[in-house]
Amino acid sequence: MYAVFKTGGKQYRAATGDVIKVEKIEAEKGSTVELDQVLMVGEGEDVKIGAPFLDGGKVTAKIVDHGRGDKIKVVKFKRRKNYHRTMGHRQYFTQIEITGIDA
């Protein structure tokens, strides 16, 4: 069984046992979180779709780790104006392990 859920402004597809990186969640490492913005739950032909969210649907996950992603370069440049700026950015993430899916 898999679920499509929303957290941090993004949507993720996950099944039980998957380890995925999501936007930063304010919780302690090793704790359990419940993600209740479930958009879809399904397995094979049996698919339930919410409008926009499923009533009573939730995804439980255990927080594995917190960290920061790879550095990206942000470049601002205007030609012929002698203007250029270079900055870097590293996005915070939380790595979670999906432990249960309820429809």
Biopython code that builds the backbone (N, CA, C, O; Angstrom):
import numpy as np
from Bio.PDB.StructureBuilder import StructureBuilder

atoms = [
    (1, "MET", "N", (0.845, -1.175, 0.000)),
    (1, "MET", "CA", (0.000, 0.000, 0.000)),
    (1, "MET", "C", (0.894, 1.244, 0.000)),
    (1, "MET", "O", (1.930, 1.274, 0.664)),
    (2, "TYR", "N", (0.486, 2.258, -0.744)),
    (2, "TYR", "CA", (1.241, 3.490, -0.785)),
    (2, "TYR", "C", (0.314, 4.664, -0.526)),
    (2, "TYR", "O", (-0.908, 4.533, -0.603)),
    (3, "ALA", "N", (0.896, 5.802, -0.222)),
    (3, "ALA", "CA", (0.126, 7.011, 0.049)),
    (3, "ALA", "C", (0.835, 8.205, -0.574)),
    (3, "ALA", "O", (2.059, 8.231, -0.703)),
    (4, "VAL", "N", (0.035, 9.186, -0.955)),
    (4, "VAL", "CA", (0.558, 10.474, -1.402)),
    (4, "VAL", "C", (0.146, 11.478, -0.334)),
    (4, "VAL", "O", (-1.042, 11.673, -0.074)),
    (5, "PHE", "N", (1.140, 12.114, 0.283)),
    (5, "PHE", "CA", (0.855, 13.062, 1.352)),
    (5, "PHE", "C", (1.577, 14.368, 1.090)),
    (5, "PHE", "O", (2.482, 14.451, 0.259)),
    (6, "LYS", "N", (1.152, 15.382, 1.820)),
    (6, "LYS", "CA", (1.695, 16.726, 1.639)),
    (6, "LYS", "C", (2.313, 17.193, 2.943)),
    (6, "LYS", "O", (1.689, 17.108, 4.001)),
    (7, "THR", "N", (3.547, 17.688, 2.865)),
    (7, "THR", "CA", (4.204, 18.304, 4.013)),
    (7, "THR", "C", (5.238, 19.295, 3.502)),
    (7, "THR", "O", (5.947, 19.022, 2.534)),
    (8, "GLY", "N", (5.316, 20.429, 4.148)),
    (8, "GLY", "CA", (6.298, 21.432, 3.766)),
    (8, "GLY", "C", (6.050, 22.028, 2.394)),
    (8, "GLY", "O", (6.988, 22.496, 1.749)),
    (9, "GLY", "N", (4.792, 22.021, 1.928)),
    (9, "GLY", "CA", (4.477, 22.603, 0.628)),
    (9, "GLY", "C", (4.782, 21.701, -0.555)),
    (9, "GLY", "O", (4.642, 22.122, -1.703)),
    (10, "LYS", "N", (5.196, 20.470, -0.295)),
    (10, "LYS", "CA", (5.506, 19.533, -1.373)),
    (10, "LYS", "C", (4.716, 18.239, -1.159)),
    (10, "LYS", "O", (4.251, 17.957, -0.055)),
    (11, "GLN", "N", (4.575, 17.466, -2.230)),
    (11, "GLN", "CA", (3.852, 16.203, -2.160)),
    (11, "GLN", "C", (4.830, 15.047, -2.343)),
    (11, "GLN", "O", (5.758, 15.126, -3.148)),
    (12, "TYR", "N", (4.614, 13.980, -1.592)),
    (12, "TYR", "CA", (5.506, 12.832, -1.622)),
    (12, "TYR", "C", (4.678, 11.558, -1.754)),
    (12, "TYR", "O", (3.580, 11.460, -1.206)),
    (13, "ARG", "N", (5.216, 10.582, -2.486)),
    (13, "ARG", "CA", (4.601, 9.253, -2.599)),
    (13, "ARG", "C", (5.490, 8.291, -1.828)),
    (13, "ARG", "O", (6.696, 8.225, -2.069)),
    (14, "ALA", "N", (4.897, 7.543, -0.898)),
    (14, "ALA", "CA", (5.693, 6.654, -0.065)),
    (14, "ALA", "C", (4.901, 5.420, 0.309)),
    (14, "ALA", "O", (3.671, 5.449, 0.364)),
    (15, "ALA", "N", (5.601, 4.353, 0.560)),
    (15, "ALA", "CA", (5.016, 3.113, 1.056)),
    (15, "ALA", "C", (5.624, 2.823, 2.425)),
    (15, "ALA", "O", (6.604, 3.451, 2.827)),
    (16, "THR", "N", (5.036, 1.874, 3.128)),
    (16, "THR", "CA", (5.534, 1.509, 4.458)),
    (16, "THR", "C", (6.961, 0.982, 4.346)),
    (16, "THR", "O", (7.252, 0.115, 3.522)),
    (17, "GLY", "N", (7.844, 1.515, 5.182)),
    (17, "GLY", "CA", (9.245, 1.107, 5.178)),
    (17, "GLY", "C", (10.158, 2.014, 4.376)),
    (17, "GLY", "O", (11.379, 1.890, 4.468)),
    (18, "ASP", "N", (9.595, 2.928, 3.588)),
    (18, "ASP", "CA", (10.421, 3.838, 2.793)),
    (18, "ASP", "C", (11.093, 4.870, 3.685)),
    (18, "ASP", "O", (10.531, 5.293, 4.695)),
    (19, "VAL", "N", (12.296, 5.268, 3.305)),
    (19, "VAL", "CA", (13.017, 6.343, 3.985)),
    (19, "VAL", "C", (13.163, 7.471, 2.988)),
    (19, "VAL", "O", (13.803, 7.307, 1.950)),
    (20, "ILE", "N", (12.565, 8.634, 3.298)),
    (20, "ILE", "CA", (12.568, 9.758, 2.361)),
    (20, "ILE", "C", (13.007, 11.030, 3.071)),
    (20, "ILE", "O", (12.940, 11.132, 4.296)),
    (21, "LYS", "N", (13.458, 11.999, 2.276)),
    (21, "LYS", "CA", (13.842, 13.307, 2.793)),
    (21, "LYS", "C", (12.715, 14.289, 2.496)),
    (21, "LYS", "O", (12.277, 14.429, 1.354)),
    (22, "VAL", "N", (12.254, 14.965, 3.548)),
    (22, "VAL", "CA", (11.201, 15.966, 3.416)),
    (22, "VAL", "C", (11.724, 17.291, 3.956)),
    (22, "VAL", "O", (12.814, 17.356, 4.524)),
    (23, "GLU", "N", (10.941, 18.340, 3.773)),
    (23, "GLU", "CA", (11.307, 19.636, 4.338)),
    (23, "GLU", "C", (11.389, 19.518, 5.857)),
    (23, "GLU", "O", (10.773, 18.634, 6.452)),
    (24, "LYS", "N", (12.143, 20.402, 6.472)),
    (24, "LYS", "CA", (12.438, 20.304, 7.901)),
    (24, "LYS", "C", (11.170, 20.252, 8.751)),
    (24, "LYS", "O", (10.258, 21.060, 8.581)),
    (25, "ILE", "N", (11.133, 19.286, 9.667)),
    (25, "ILE", "CA", (10.052, 19.133, 10.632)),
    (25, "ILE", "C", (10.636, 19.377, 12.010)),
    (25, "ILE", "O", (11.657, 18.792, 12.372)),
    (26, "GLU", "N", (9.985, 20.246, 12.780)),
    (26, "GLU", "CA", (10.464, 20.580, 14.121)),
    (26, "GLU", "C", (10.063, 19.478, 15.102)),
    (26, "GLU", "O", (9.003, 19.550, 15.725)),
    (27, "ALA", "N", (10.902, 18.474, 15.234)),
    (27, "ALA", "CA", (10.683, 17.394, 16.193)),
    (27, "ALA", "C", (12.031, 16.752, 16.498)),
    (27, "ALA", "O", (12.989, 16.891, 15.738)),
    (28, "GLU", "N", (12.086, 16.057, 17.609)),
    (28, "GLU", "CA", (13.330, 15.427, 18.039)),
    (28, "GLU", "C", (13.645, 14.195, 17.199)),
    (28, "GLU", "O", (12.745, 13.533, 16.684)),
    (29, "LYS", "N", (14.929, 13.899, 17.070)),
    (29, "LYS", "CA", (15.380, 12.700, 16.369)),
    (29, "LYS", "C", (14.918, 11.471, 17.141)),
    (29, "LYS", "O", (15.103, 11.389, 18.355)),
    (30, "GLY", "N", (14.320, 10.520, 16.438)),
    (30, "GLY", "CA", (13.817, 9.307, 17.064)),
    (30, "GLY", "C", (12.358, 9.375, 17.455)),
    (30, "GLY", "O", (11.777, 8.354, 17.825)),
    (31, "SER", "N", (11.743, 10.553, 17.385)),
    (31, "SER", "CA", (10.343, 10.680, 17.767)),
    (31, "SER", "C", (9.430, 10.295, 16.597)),
    (31, "SER", "O", (9.886, 10.136, 15.465)),
    (32, "THR", "N", (8.151, 10.151, 16.888)),
    (32, "THR", "CA", (7.157, 9.758, 15.889)),
    (32, "THR", "C", (6.292, 10.962, 15.554)),
    (32, "THR", "O", (5.874, 11.704, 16.443)),
    (33, "VAL", "N", (6.024, 11.152, 14.261)),
    (33, "VAL", "CA", (5.159, 12.238, 13.813)),
    (33, "VAL", "C", (4.016, 11.647, 12.999)),
    (33, "VAL", "O", (4.156, 10.600, 12.369)),
    (34, "GLU", "N", (2.875, 12.347, 13.029)),
    (34, "GLU", "CA", (1.717, 11.955, 12.231)),
    (34, "GLU", "C", (1.480, 13.029, 11.183)),
    (34, "GLU", "O", (1.314, 14.204, 11.512)),
    (35, "LEU", "N", (1.465, 12.623, 9.929)),
    (35, "LEU", "CA", (1.212, 13.530, 8.816)),
    (35, "LEU", "C", (-0.226, 13.289, 8.362)),
    (35, "LEU", "O", (-0.545, 12.230, 7.821)),
    (36, "ASP", "N", (-1.098, 14.291, 8.591)),
    (36, "ASP", "CA", (-2.520, 14.066, 8.352)),
    (36, "ASP", "C", (-3.029, 14.644, 7.040)),
    (36, "ASP", "O", (-4.216, 14.515, 6.739)),
    (37, "GLN", "N", (-2.179, 15.270, 6.259)),
    (37, "GLN", "CA", (-2.602, 15.809, 4.964)),
    (37, "GLN", "C", (-2.370, 14.750, 3.887)),
    (37, "GLN", "O", (-1.452, 14.866, 3.075)),
    (38, "VAL", "N", (-3.210, 13.724, 3.892)),
    (38, "VAL", "CA", (-3.081, 12.605, 2.956)),
    (38, "VAL", "C", (-3.993, 12.869, 1.766)),
    (38, "VAL", "O", (-5.198, 13.057, 1.929)),
    (39, "LEU", "N", (-3.417, 12.882, 0.575)),
    (39, "LEU", "CA", (-4.162, 13.161, -0.644)),
    (39, "LEU", "C", (-4.727, 11.898, -1.285)),
    (39, "LEU", "O", (-5.813, 11.927, -1.862)),
    (40, "MET", "N", (-3.992, 10.787, -1.184)),
    (40, "MET", "CA", (-4.407, 9.569, -1.851)),
    (40, "MET", "C", (-3.799, 8.357, -1.155)),
    (40, "MET", "O", (-2.656, 8.400, -0.701)),
    (41, "VAL", "N", (-4.570, 7.281, -1.076)),
    (41, "VAL", "CA", (-4.084, 6.015, -0.547)),
    (41, "VAL", "C", (-4.527, 4.939, -1.517)),
    (41, "VAL", "O", (-5.679, 4.926, -1.953)),
    (42, "GLY", "N", (-3.613, 4.027, -1.861)),
    (42, "GLY", "CA", (-4.014, 3.011, -2.811)),
    (42, "GLY", "C", (-3.112, 1.806, -2.840)),
    (42, "GLY", "O", (-1.989, 1.807, -2.337)),
    (43, "GLU", "N", (-3.668, 0.760, -3.465)),
    (43, "GLU", "CA", (-2.913, -0.461, -3.716)),
    (43, "GLU", "C", (-3.614, -1.173, -4.861)),
    (43, "GLU", "O", (-4.742, -1.639, -4.704)),
    (44, "GLY", "N", (-2.960, -1.262, -6.006)),
    (44, "GLY", "CA", (-3.550, -1.914, -7.171)),
    (44, "GLY", "C", (-4.753, -1.143, -7.693)),
    (44, "GLY", "O", (-4.651, 0.041, -8.013)),
    (45, "GLU", "N", (-5.898, -1.823, -7.778)),
    (45, "GLU", "CA", (-7.125, -1.193, -8.272)),
    (45, "GLU", "C", (-7.875, -0.439, -7.185)),
    (45, "GLU", "O", (-8.735, 0.385, -7.493)),
    (46, "ASP", "N", (-7.568, -0.704, -5.919)),
    (46, "ASP", "CA", (-8.262, -0.075, -4.795)),
    (46, "ASP", "C", (-7.552, 1.226, -4.431)),
    (46, "ASP", "O", (-6.575, 1.218, -3.682)),
    (47, "VAL", "N", (-8.049, 2.347, -4.968)),
    (47, "VAL", "CA", (-7.430, 3.653, -4.748)),
    (47, "VAL", "C", (-8.479, 4.599, -4.176)),
    (47, "VAL", "O", (-9.581, 4.714, -4.712)),
    (48, "LYS", "N", (-8.131, 5.274, -3.087)),
    (48, "LYS", "CA", (-9.013, 6.275, -2.480)),
    (48, "LYS", "C", (-8.382, 7.640, -2.681)),
    (48, "LYS", "O", (-7.212, 7.849, -2.359)),
    (49, "ILE", "N", (-9.167, 8.569, -3.217)),
    (49, "ILE", "CA", (-8.674, 9.909, -3.503)),
    (49, "ILE", "C", (-9.483, 10.902, -2.683)),
    (49, "ILE", "O", (-10.712, 10.840, -2.663)),
    (50, "GLY", "N", (-8.800, 11.813, -2.008)),
    (50, "GLY", "CA", (-9.463, 12.826, -1.206)),
    (50, "GLY", "C", (-9.780, 14.054, -2.015)),
    (50, "GLY", "O", (-9.290, 14.230, -3.131)),
    (51, "ALA", "N", (-10.624, 14.922, -1.425)),
    (51, "ALA", "CA", (-10.979, 16.160, -2.097)),
    (51, "ALA", "C", (-10.926, 17.313, -1.109)),
    (51, "ALA", "O", (-11.987, 17.654, -0.586)),
    (52, "PRO", "N", (-9.819, 17.940, -0.805)),
    (52, "PRO", "CA", (-8.479, 17.619, -1.251)),
    (52, "PRO", "C", (-7.798, 16.554, -0.388)),
    (52, "PRO", "O", (-6.871, 15.892, -0.855)),
    (53, "PHE", "N", (-8.248, 16.373, 0.881)),
    (53, "PHE", "CA", (-7.602, 15.407, 1.765)),
    (53, "PHE", "C", (-8.576, 14.297, 2.139)),
    (53, "PHE", "O", (-9.790, 14.502, 2.142)),
    (54, "LEU", "N", (-8.038, 13.121, 2.453)),
    (54, "LEU", "CA", (-8.857, 12.002, 2.912)),
    (54, "LEU", "C", (-9.272, 12.228, 4.361)),
    (54, "LEU", "O", (-8.459, 12.637, 5.190)),
    (55, "ASP", "N", (-10.547, 11.959, 4.663)),
    (55, "ASP", "CA", (-11.017, 12.053, 6.042)),
    (55, "ASP", "C", (-10.482, 10.869, 6.827)),
    (55, "ASP", "O", (-10.693, 9.720, 6.440)),
    (56, "GLY", "N", (-9.799, 11.138, 7.916)),
    (56, "GLY", "CA", (-9.252, 10.073, 8.750)),
    (56, "GLY", "C", (-7.971, 9.463, 8.223)),
    (56, "GLY", "O", (-7.439, 8.528, 8.822)),
    (57, "GLY", "N", (-7.468, 9.972, 7.120)),
    (57, "GLY", "CA", (-6.217, 9.440, 6.575)),
    (57, "GLY", "C", (-5.016, 10.039, 7.281)),
    (57, "GLY", "O", (-4.973, 11.241, 7.539)),
    (58, "LYS", "N", (-4.043, 9.198, 7.591)),
    (58, "LYS", "CA", (-2.825, 9.706, 8.204)),
    (58, "LYS", "C", (-1.663, 8.777, 7.891)),
    (58, "LYS", "O", (-1.837, 7.580, 7.662)),
    (59, "VAL", "N", (-0.487, 9.360, 7.888)),
    (59, "VAL", "CA", (0.754, 8.627, 7.675)),
    (59, "VAL", "C", (1.602, 8.837, 8.926)),
    (59, "VAL", "O", (1.870, 9.972, 9.317)),
    (60, "THR", "N", (2.018, 7.745, 9.547)),
    (60, "THR", "CA", (2.888, 7.855, 10.716)),
    (60, "THR", "C", (4.323, 7.575, 10.286)),
    (60, "THR", "O", (4.589, 6.685, 9.479)),
    (61, "ALA", "N", (5.232, 8.354, 10.843)),
    (61, "ALA", "CA", (6.630, 8.238, 10.449)),
    (61, "ALA", "C", (7.523, 8.460, 11.663)),
    (61, "ALA", "O", (7.153, 9.147, 12.615)),
    (62, "LYS", "N", (8.712, 7.858, 11.605)),
    (62, "LYS", "CA", (9.716, 8.035, 12.645)),
    (62, "LYS", "C", (10.836, 8.895, 12.079)),
    (62, "LYS", "O", (11.297, 8.663, 10.962)),
    (63, "ILE", "N", (11.270, 9.881, 12.843)),
    (63, "ILE", "CA", (12.324, 10.777, 12.386)),
    (63, "ILE", "C", (13.669, 10.086, 12.547)),
    (63, "ILE", "O", (14.059, 9.699, 13.648)),
    (64, "VAL", "N", (14.368, 9.939, 11.428)),
    (64, "VAL", "CA", (15.650, 9.249, 11.418)),
    (64, "VAL", "C", (16.795, 10.227, 11.628)),
    (64, "VAL", "O", (17.712, 9.961, 12.405)),
    (65, "ASP", "N", (16.740, 11.371, 10.927)),
    (65, "ASP", "CA", (17.875, 12.293, 10.966)),
    (65, "ASP", "C", (17.445, 13.673, 10.502)),
    (65, "ASP", "O", (16.446, 13.824, 9.800)),
    (66, "HIS", "N", (18.219, 14.686, 10.905)),
    (66, "HIS", "CA", (18.085, 16.046, 10.396)),
    (66, "HIS", "C", (19.383, 16.391, 9.678)),
    (66, "HIS", "O", (20.438, 15.849, 10.009)),
    (67, "GLY", "N", (19.316, 17.279, 8.710)),
    (67, "GLY", "CA", (20.539, 17.661, 8.021)),
    (67, "GLY", "C", (20.318, 18.810, 7.064)),
    (67, "GLY", "O", (19.273, 19.462, 7.065)),
    (68, "ARG", "N", (21.334, 19.040, 6.244)),
    (68, "ARG", "CA", (21.279, 20.086, 5.228)),
    (68, "ARG", "C", (21.683, 19.476, 3.894)),
    (68, "ARG", "O", (22.569, 18.624, 3.831)),
    (69, "GLY", "N", (21.029, 19.917, 2.839)),
    (69, "GLY", "CA", (21.291, 19.390, 1.514)),
    (69, "GLY", "C", (22.575, 19.928, 0.919)),
    (69, "GLY", "O", (23.311, 20.665, 1.575)),
    (70, "ASP", "N", (22.845, 19.557, -0.330)),
    (70, "ASP", "CA", (24.030, 20.029, -1.032)),
    (70, "ASP", "C", (23.919, 21.525, -1.307)),
    (70, "ASP", "O", (22.822, 22.072, -1.425)),
    (71, "LYS", "N", (25.062, 22.167, -1.405)),
    (71, "LYS", "CA", (25.086, 23.597, -1.673)),
    (71, "LYS", "C", (24.753, 23.860, -3.139)),
    (71, "LYS", "O", (25.257, 23.192, -4.041)),
    (72, "ILE", "N", (23.888, 24.854, -3.349)),
    (72, "ILE", "CA", (23.612, 25.307, -4.706)),
    (72, "ILE", "C", (24.104, 26.736, -4.832)),
    (72, "ILE", "O", (24.161, 27.470, -3.845)),
    (73, "LYS", "N", (24.457, 27.127, -6.033)),
    (73, "LYS", "CA", (24.903, 28.493, -6.281)),
    (73, "LYS", "C", (23.742, 29.319, -6.796)),
    (73, "LYS", "O", (23.008, 28.895, -7.688)),
    (74, "VAL", "N", (23.584, 30.507, -6.223)),
    (74, "VAL", "CA", (22.581, 31.461, -6.669)),
    (74, "VAL", "C", (23.342, 32.624, -7.278)),
    (74, "VAL", "O", (24.098, 33.303, -6.585)),
    (75, "VAL", "N", (23.147, 32.862, -8.577)),
    (75, "VAL", "CA", (23.902, 33.888, -9.289)),
    (75, "VAL", "C", (22.943, 34.935, -9.820)),
    (75, "VAL", "O", (21.978, 34.614, -10.513)),
    (76, "LYS", "N", (23.216, 36.198, -9.487)),
    (76, "LYS", "CA", (22.475, 37.319, -10.055)),
    (76, "LYS", "C", (23.434, 38.061, -10.969)),
    (76, "LYS", "O", (24.569, 38.343, -10.585)),
    (77, "PHE", "N", (22.986, 38.375, -12.167)),
    (77, "PHE", "CA", (23.881, 38.962, -13.154)),
    (77, "PHE", "C", (23.092, 39.852, -14.093)),
    (77, "PHE", "O", (22.038, 39.463, -14.598)),
    (78, "LYS", "N", (23.613, 41.058, -14.325)),
    (78, "LYS", "CA", (23.020, 41.955, -15.324)),
    (78, "LYS", "C", (24.117, 42.357, -16.287)),
    (78, "LYS", "O", (25.141, 42.905, -15.878)),
    (79, "ARG", "N", (23.912, 42.091, -17.533)),
    (79, "ARG", "CA", (24.957, 42.342, -18.514)),
    (79, "ARG", "C", (25.148, 43.839, -18.736)),
    (79, "ARG", "O", (24.211, 44.633, -18.656)),
    (80, "ARG", "N", (26.386, 44.183, -19.016)),
    (80, "ARG", "CA", (26.816, 45.548, -19.331)),
    (80, "ARG", "C", (26.595, 46.542, -18.200)),
    (80, "ARG", "O", (26.746, 47.743, -18.421)),
    (81, "LYS", "N", (26.246, 46.099, -17.007)),
    (81, "LYS", "CA", (26.006, 47.008, -15.886)),
    (81, "LYS", "C", (27.029, 46.828, -14.774)),
    (81, "LYS", "O", (26.937, 47.479, -13.733)),
    (82, "ASN", "N", (28.006, 45.945, -14.990)),
    (82, "ASN", "CA", (29.030, 45.637, -13.990)),
    (82, "ASN", "C", (28.382, 45.199, -12.675)),
    (82, "ASN", "O", (28.802, 45.613, -11.594)),
    (83, "TYR", "N", (27.353, 44.356, -12.786)),
    (83, "TYR", "CA", (26.642, 43.873, -11.607)),
    (83, "TYR", "C", (26.593, 42.351, -11.638)),
    (83, "TYR", "O", (26.051, 41.754, -12.568)),
    (84, "HIS", "N", (27.159, 41.738, -10.621)),
    (84, "HIS", "CA", (27.008, 40.302, -10.439)),
    (84, "HIS", "C", (27.180, 39.967, -8.961)),
    (84, "HIS", "O", (28.059, 40.504, -8.287)),
    (85, "ARG", "N", (26.330, 39.076, -8.475)),
    (85, "ARG", "CA", (26.358, 38.621, -7.091)),
    (85, "ARG", "C", (26.312, 37.110, -7.097)),
    (85, "ARG", "O", (25.584, 36.517, -7.894)),
    (86, "THR", "N", (27.069, 36.481, -6.230)),
    (86, "THR", "CA", (27.060, 35.039, -6.093)),
    (86, "THR", "C", (26.823, 34.692, -4.627)),
    (86, "THR", "O", (27.518, 35.181, -3.735)),
    (87, "MET", "N", (25.832, 33.840, -4.399)),
    (87, "MET", "CA", (25.520, 33.387, -3.049)),
    (87, "MET", "C", (25.358, 31.878, -3.082)),
    (87, "MET", "O", (25.161, 31.290, -4.146)),
    (88, "GLY", "N", (25.438, 31.266, -1.939)),
    (88, "GLY", "CA", (25.195, 29.839, -1.822)),
    (88, "GLY", "C", (24.012, 29.593, -0.905)),
    (88, "GLY", "O", (23.652, 30.449, -0.097)),
    (89, "HIS", "N", (23.408, 28.413, -1.033)),
    (89, "HIS", "CA", (22.260, 28.064, -0.200)),
    (89, "HIS", "C", (22.273, 26.565, 0.068)),
    (89, "HIS", "O", (22.508, 25.762, -0.835)),
    (90, "ARG", "N", (22.016, 26.199, 1.324)),
    (90, "ARG", "CA", (21.857, 24.789, 1.701)),
    (90, "ARG", "C", (20.523, 24.654, 2.424)),
    (90, "ARG", "O", (20.307, 25.270, 3.468)),
    (91, "GLN", "N", (19.630, 23.843, 1.859)),
    (91, "GLN", "CA", (18.289, 23.678, 2.402)),
    (91, "GLN", "C", (18.287, 22.649, 3.533)),
    (91, "GLN", "O", (18.921, 21.599, 3.420)),
    (92, "TYR", "N", (17.580, 22.947, 4.617)),
    (92, "TYR", "CA", (17.421, 22.008, 5.719)),
    (92, "TYR", "C", (16.437, 20.905, 5.323)),
    (92, "TYR", "O", (15.466, 21.164, 4.612)),
    (93, "PHE", "N", (16.687, 19.679, 5.779)),
    (93, "PHE", "CA", (15.768, 18.583, 5.518)),
    (93, "PHE", "C", (15.661, 17.696, 6.748)),
    (93, "PHE", "O", (16.490, 17.759, 7.657)),
    (94, "THR", "N", (14.620, 16.868, 6.756)),
    (94, "THR", "CA", (14.422, 15.853, 7.776)),
    (94, "THR", "C", (14.243, 14.526, 7.062)),
    (94, "THR", "O", (13.442, 14.418, 6.134)),
    (95, "GLN", "N", (14.982, 13.525, 7.488)),
    (95, "GLN", "CA", (14.872, 12.204, 6.897)),
    (95, "GLN", "C", (13.925, 11.387, 7.775)),
    (95, "GLN", "O", (14.158, 11.234, 8.974)),
    (96, "ILE", "N", (12.847, 10.861, 7.164)),
    (96, "ILE", "CA", (11.857, 10.118, 7.921)),
    (96, "ILE", "C", (11.696, 8.712, 7.348)),
    (96, "ILE", "O", (11.934, 8.476, 6.163)),
    (97, "GLU", "N", (11.288, 7.792, 8.208)),
    (97, "GLU", "CA", (10.964, 6.426, 7.808)),
    (97, "GLU", "C", (9.478, 6.206, 8.024)),
    (97, "GLU", "O", (8.974, 6.388, 9.132)),
    (98, "ILE", "N", (8.776, 5.816, 6.971)),
    (98, "ILE", "CA", (7.326, 5.612, 7.035)),
    (98, "ILE", "C", (7.057, 4.305, 7.794)),
    (98, "ILE", "O", (7.529, 3.239, 7.401)),
    (99, "THR", "N", (6.291, 4.408, 8.889)),
    (99, "THR", "CA", (6.011, 3.229, 9.701)),
    (99, "THR", "C", (4.588, 2.737, 9.537)),
    (99, "THR", "O", (4.319, 1.569, 9.820)),
    (100, "GLY", "N", (3.661, 3.577, 9.092)),
    (100, "GLY", "CA", (2.277, 3.121, 8.942)),
    (100, "GLY", "C", (1.458, 4.058, 8.082)),
    (100, "GLY", "O", (1.705, 5.263, 8.035)),
    (101, "ILE", "N", (0.469, 3.479, 7.394)),
    (101, "ILE", "CA", (-0.441, 4.254, 6.546)),
    (101, "ILE", "C", (-1.858, 3.841, 6.902)),
    (101, "ILE", "O", (-2.194, 2.658, 6.856)),
    (102, "ASP", "N", (-2.700, 4.823, 7.260)),
    (102, "ASP", "CA", (-4.104, 4.580, 7.553)),
    (102, "ASP", "C", (-4.964, 5.339, 6.560)),
    (102, "ASP", "O", (-4.710, 6.508, 6.273)),
    (103, "ALA", "N", (-5.983, 4.671, 6.038)),
    (103, "ALA", "CA", (-6.850, 5.294, 5.034)),
    (103, "ALA", "C", (-7.985, 6.037, 5.682)),
    (103, "ALA", "O", (-8.815, 6.624, 4.987)),
]
sb = StructureBuilder()
sb.init_structure("model")
sb.init_model(0)
sb.init_chain("A")
sb.init_seg("    ")
for serial, (resi, resn, name, xyz) in enumerate(atoms, 1):
    if name == "N":
        sb.init_residue(resn, " ", resi, " ")
    sb.init_atom(name, np.array(xyz, "f"), 0.0, 1.0, " ", f" {name:<3s}", serial, name[0])
structure = sb.get_structure()
